[in-house]
């Protein structure tokens, strides 16, 4: 359940990022781009929080049950790290350009 939530929010992060970049190319209104950027940041923050929970859950499941889904753990860690990095990058760019 927890890894599904990570993937759900991670897909939203990618969709908001794609629509934001497409909106820059298509000259969306500034208010629309700002809203998309805020939605991207919220989805990225949720992905990081849910990813941290999912990683802790997978490690706890290893301790209790004695089995570890290594592929699932790596995939969740990559999605969490990528979302966090993108969120920090866009926060930096937003501060730099004062959007």
C-alpha positions in Angstrom: 0.0 0.0 0.0 2.7 2.5 0.9 4.7 1.9 -2.2 1.6 2.4 -4.4 1.1 5.8 -2.8 4.7 6.7 -3.6 4.3 5.8 -7.2 0.9 7.6 -7.4 2.4 10.8 -6.1 5.6 10.4 -8.2 3.6 10.1 -11.4 1.8 13.3 -10.4 5.2 15.0 -9.9 6.2 14.0 -13.4 2.9 15.1 -14.9 2.9 18.5 -13.2 6.5 19.0 -14.3 5.7 18.0 -17.9 2.7 20.3 -18.0 4.7 23.2 -16.4 7.4 22.8 -19.0 4.9 22.5 -21.8 3.1 25.6 -20.4 6.4 27.6 -20.5 6.7 26.6 -24.2 3.1 27.3 -25.0 3.1 30.6 -23.0 0.6 29.8 -20.4 -0.5 32.7 -18.1 1.8 33.4 -15.2 -0.9 32.6 -12.7 -1.4 29.2 -14.3 2.3 28.4 -14.3 2.6 29.5 -10.6 -0.3 27.2 -9.7 1.3 24.3 -11.6 4.6 24.9 -9.8 2.8 25.0 -6.4 1.0 21.7 -7.3 4.4 20.2 -8.3 6.0 21.2 -5.0 3.1 19.8 -3.0 3.2 16.5 -4.9 7.0 16.3 -4.6 6.8 16.9 -0.8 4.1 14.2 -0.5 6.3 11.8 -2.5 9.2 12.5 -0.2 7.1 12.0 3.0 5.4 8.9 1.7 8.8 7.6 0.3 10.4 7.9 3.7 7.5 6.1 5.3 7.7 3.3 2.7 11.4 2.9 3.1 11.0 2.6 6.9 8.1 0.2 6.4 10.1 -2.0 4.0 13.1 -2.1 6.4 10.8 -2.9 9.4 9.2 -5.7 7.4 12.7 -7.1 6.8 13.4 -7.0 10.5 10.1 -8.6 11.5 9.4 -11.1 8.6 13.0 -11.7 7.5 12.5 -10.9 3.9 13.5 -7.8 2.0 12.2 -6.7 -1.4 15.4 -5.1 -2.6 14.1 -4.0 -6.0 11.1 -2.4 -4.4 13.3 -0.6 -1.8 15.7 0.7 -4.5 12.8 1.9 -6.7 11.1 3.7 -3.8 14.4 5.3 -2.8 15.1 6.5 -6.3 11.6 8.0 -6.7 11.9 9.7 -3.3 15.4 11.0 -4.0 14.5 12.3 -7.5 11.3 14.0 -6.2 13.2 15.6 -3.4 16.0 16.8 -5.7 13.5 18.2 -8.2 11.6 20.0 -5.5 14.7 21.6 -4.1 15.9 22.5 -7.6 12.6 24.2 -8.4 12.5 26.0 -5.1 16.0 27.3 -5.8 15.0 28.4 -9.3 11.9 30.0 -8.0 13.9 32.0 -5.4 16.5 32.9 -8.0 14.1 34.2 -10.6 11.6 35.4 -7.9 8.6 33.7 -9.5 
